[in-house]
C-alpha cells in the first residue's frame, strides 16, 4: 500500500507519518523542502515540490498512484485537482474560519460565534462576511466536489494546534516568558475565561488517521477536530506556569484595553469564544483523546524548555510588560475603591421547598 502526505513537517506531520507506517503503508512526503523533521524516518520518500501551484505538483507526481493521500499543506483545491485522479482515498485538512461569526463576531446576532460550532452551524455566505474565511470555505467545497466522482473524500478542520513546533510559538510563549521572568500577576482580558478550541498535535493526527481507518464511515463528510477536554485561556496559563514551577494569579481587565493580550485571540481581535463541537468525529469514527490534553500542555512546555523560540519572540512579549504593569496598577486602585462600597452579598438558597416536619404545607422559608 502506498500513501502520500502533502506537508509533513508541521506539528502533526510526524504523527501522521508514524501512523501510516504503523498501518503498513509505504509513505512519501511532499513539501517545498525548506526543512525536515528528524523524527521522520529516512525510509520515508521525500518529494520536493510546491503544492501551492498546479504545474510543479503535477510534474512531481506524474505517473504515480497512491492508495491514500493526506493533503495537510498547500492550496487544497489545487492539491485535490491534481491528486484526485491518482488515488481512491483523499483526506484534506483545513481550518476553523468558515463559520459565520467566527472571524467577525459582530456579524451575527447574538454577537459571537455559536457555542459550540457544529458541522451544521451556518457557514459564511459571501466574501463580504470574511474574505479569508470564505476562500477556505470555497476550497472545502471544491475539494468535496471530487467525492464520488474521482475518489472517496473527507475533510478535517483543525483547531489551534499545540505541541512541538507549533506554528505560532508566541501563543504559549506569552505565558512562559512571564513565568520565566516570575511575573506571576498576569493581566488577562475578561479574567481569561475565553475558550478557543485547541488540539494537541498527536491527538489531531489520530483524528485524521481514523479517517484512514474508516473510509466508509467518513466518506463525503466534514469533521471539526479538537481535544475532547478544553481549557479557558486562564487555565492554559495556569498549567503552563505550573509546569515551570510558578503559580499564576489572574488580574482581570476589560478586553477593550487588553492590547497586550490580543495575540491570544484567533485574529488578534475581540474576546469571544470559538469552540468546536466534535460529536460527529466521536460518533462516526470513535475519536477519543489518546493523550490527555493536560499532559499535552506539559509536554509542550518541556519541549519549549529545550527549544525556546527566537529571541525576537521573547522581546515581543517583554515589550508588553510596561502597559500590563500600568493596567494592573489601575485595576488594583479601582478594586480598592469598589471594595469600599456598601456591598450586601446574597445568601444562596436553592429554589425547592424543604419542609422540616412531615405534613407541613410550607417550609420554614414559606415555599
Buried (B, 14 or more C-beta within 10 A) or exposed (E): EBBBBBBBBBBBBBBBBBBBBEBEBBBBBBBBEEEEBEEBEEEBEEBEBBBEEBEBBBEBBEEBEBBBBBBBBBBBBBBBBBBBEBBBBBBBBBBBBBBBBBBBBEBBEEEBBBEBBEBEBEBBEEEEBBEBBBBBBBBBBBBBBBBEEBBBBBBBBBBBBBBBBBEBBBBBBBBBBBBBEEBEBBBBBBBBBBBBBBBBBBBBBBBBBBBBEBBEBBBEBBBBBBBBEBBBBBBBBBBBBBBBEBEBEBBBBEBEBBBBBBBBBBBEEBBBBBBBBBEBBBEBBEBEBEBBBBEBBBBBBEBBEEEBBEEEBBEBBEEBBEBBBEBBEEBEEEEEEEEEEEEEEEEEEEEEEEEEEEEEEEEEEEE
